């Protein structure tokens, strides 16, 4: 049989995890292929990009949707997953399958499916069924979901790396954005001082006409105004006017308001924004495919 669409794979994925044991997606795929009696030709068909099989891609997205809806959760080891109580309930309630519209009943999934970029409009198309969407809307929605999932993966990785490696990532992002002069210059500065709430300094431009003080924290807890106040005090002690506070977590409303009202300029970058900056500046990511959408040039066909 041909490889089912990813929505038709929701129940097969849950069935492979129904015993409550942790499993990786490779094991899940092998179990589904056997259960569905897929031929080698079916399971080895490649996407147009040539980077992944259609089967692996669809099983992967089925797993992603189920995790975002809370039907699967991460295991004790990275890359492993297990079914949740909600997943077992859905498996019992929908033994013959269900589609995305059923998952939209779950608030956490709706938040993912209509995700917004940092301080921006929704990244996907209007919330419509694919059959009702235009080809352009389907492209936009697909791109939006890919970007959101990539950002989530990056943020999870940022939270798991060592403090020293996190500092290196911060350096790479800042240098790619044009700060720091070079990786060597920035690398010698960030993470060096640890002086009074300051983790390091970078050049504002390649000539080093001004410097920016940096606080880089791999934190899980929300950053509150006292943390920003401490950083601002450290800046004042250096007679500095510019700072960047970067964290893998988030900033409270009070922290944002405190930063806005300071005489000195402190830019706050939370985990979501840091992940977006990594994507925009190609830090820790690589392109696997590129598609160019064209339209007819009507002016070309106008005869004089």
N, C-alpha and C positions, 0 to 999 in steps of 0.2 A: 504494500500500500504506500501511497505518497505520504510525505511528512505532513502531519496535521498543522494547522495554524497555531500560533502560540497560545491562543485562548483555549483551544481544545486540549492543550497540554497541562492546564491547571490541575485537573483531577489526576492524570497519570503521575505528575510530579508529587502530589500529596500522597498518592498510594505508595510510592517508593519510600516515603518517609513515615508511613502510618504506624510503624512499630515503635516510633519514638527514638530510634537510634540516630546518631549523627551520621550524615552522609555528605560527600562532596558531589558537585554537579557531574563529574565524570562517571561516578558510580550510578547516579540517578539516570543519566543518559543511557548507560548500558542496560539498566533494568527496563527502561521504557522501550528501547529498541527491541529488546527480547519480547516484552509483553505485547507490543504492537506488530511483531513479526516483520520489522522493517528489513528490507534487503540492503546489502552493502551499497548498491547503487543509490538507494534512497537516502541512507544515512550519510553518504559521503559527497552528496551534491554540494557544490560550493556556492557561496554568495558571489555576486558580480565582482566584488572587490578581490576575491580570491584569497582572503585572509582567514575565513572561517566557514565551516559548513552551515548550511541552512538549518540542519537539525540542531546543532549545538547553539546556534543563535536563538532559535525559537525556544528551546528548553531554558536557555539562560534568561531570556526575557520573561518567560513564565515564572521562573524562580524569583526574579526581581520583583515582579508584580505581587507575588504571594508574600514576599518579605515586607514590601511596603504596606501591604494590607494587614500584616501581623499574623498571617497564617503559617508562615515559617519564621524562624529566628536563627541568628548565628549561633554556632556551637561553641564549645570551649576552646577549640582551635580554629585559627583563621582559615576560611575557605570551606568550613563544614557547616551544615545546617540541620535543624531538627524541626519537626512539626510542633505547633502550639496547640493548646486546647481549642482555640478558635478554628484552627486548621482541621482538627478532627471533627468538629461540629459541622463545618462546611462540607467535609467529605461525606458525612452521614446525610446531610440535608440535600446535597446535590451530587448523588452518586453517578449520574449520567453526564455531568459537566455543567459549567456555568461560564458566563462571559464577564467582560470588564464592567458592564453596567451593574452587576451584582456587587462587585468590589467597591463601586462608587458609594455604596451604602455605608462604608466604613470611613469615618472622618479622616483618619491618618492617610488612607489611600487617596482620598479626594485632594488632600493637601499636596501630595506628591504629584498626582496626575495633572493638577493645574498649578504646578509650582511656579514661583516667581523668581527671577534673578534678583540680585541684591539691589534694592531700591529701584526696581524696574517693573515694566508690565509683564504679564504672564509670558513665558517663553514658548508655550505651545499655541496651537490654534484654538478657536472657540470650542467649548466643550461639547463636541458632537460625535456621534458614532461615525466610524470611518466610512461607512457606506453612504453617509450623508455629506461627507466633507469633499471639497474640491481637491484635485491633486496637489495644488499649492499648499492647502491647509494640512494635508497629510504629511507633506515634507516638513512643514514648520513644526507640526506636533511631534513628529518623530525626532527631529533635531532637538527640540526642547527637552524631550524625555531623555535622550542620550546625554545631553549636556547636564541635566540634573543628576542623573545616575553617576556620571563621571565625577561631578563635584562632590557627591556623597562619598564615593570611593576614595577620592583624594583626602577629604576631611578625616575619614576613618584612618587612613594611613598616617596622616599628620599627627593624630593623637596617639599613635602606637610607636612612633620612632623615638629615639633617644633625644634628650635635650640638645646635645651637641649637633646631631644630624638635623634637628629642627632649625637650629641657628643657621646651618649651612643652607637649608632650603630658603630661609628668609633672605639670606645674602643673595642667592641666585635670583630670586624674584625681584629684589630691589635693583640689582645690577641690570637685569633684563629691562627694567622700567627706566633705566638711564641714570640711576643713582650709583654712588660708590666708586665711580671711576673705572675700576676693574674688579674682578673677583678677588684678586690678590689683595688690593687695597681694602675692599670691604671686609674680606675674611680676616684681615689683621685687626680690624676695628670691632666688628660685632662680636659680642661674647667675650671681649677682652677685659673690659674695665670692671663691671659689676659694682660700680661706684654709686652709692646713694640712690639705688633704684634705677640706675641706668645700665643697660646691658652692653651698650656700645655706641659708636658714632659712625656715620657714613658721610661721604661728600654729597652735597646737594647736586653738584654738577661735576663734569669730568675735570674741570680746572681746580675744583676745591675752593671756590670763592666763598662758600658757606658750608656749615656742617649741620647735620640733623642727628639728634640723639634718639636712640632706639631702645624700646623695651619689647622683648619677644618672649612670650610666655605660652608654653604648651600646657594649658589648663583645661580642666573639665568644668569647673564651677564658673558661674557668671562673674564678670569683672564689675565691681561696684565703684562708686565715686571715691571712696577713700584710696583705692588703688591709683586712680587717676590723679588724685590730690598729691599723693606721695611722689608720683612721677613729675608732676608740675613743680613740686618743691625742689626736686633734684635738678630740674632744668634751671630754676631760679638760682640755685647755688652755683651753677655754671655760667650764669648770666646769658643763658641760651633762650632763643625765642621759638624754636621749632623742634617738634618731637613726633615720633610715630610709635603708637602702642599697638602691638600685634599679638593676637591671641587665637588659639584654636577653639575657644568657647564663644561667648557672646558678651555684650555690654548691657548693663541695666539702663533703664531710662534715665536714672539719676546720673550715671556715668557719662552718658551722651550729653546731657544738659550741662554738666559741670565742664566738659571739654569745650562746648560751644561758647561758654561765658568767660573763658580764660582770655587774658590779654595776650599770652603766648599762644602759638598755634600748635595744637596737638591733634593729629589725625588718628582716628581709631579704626583699626582693621580687624574685624571678627573672623571666625573660622570660615563662614560661607564666602565672605569677600576674598579672603586669602586664597581659597580654592578657585574662585573665579579668576583671580589675578594669575594663578598658576596656569590655568587653561589659556587665558588671553596671551600670556607671554611664553607659552610652550615650555613650562618648567614641570618636569615629571610626567609629561604626556607626549604622545606621538600621534601623528595623523595616520589613519588606516585607509581612508577613502576620501575622495573629493568629487563632488558632483556640481556641474555647471548647468544652471537652468537658463534656457534661452527662449526668446520669443521672436516672432517674425518682425522684421524691420519693414513696416508698411511704406516708409518714405522711399525705400530702395525700388519699390515696384511702381512708383508714380512716374508715368511717362510725361515728358515735356511736350 
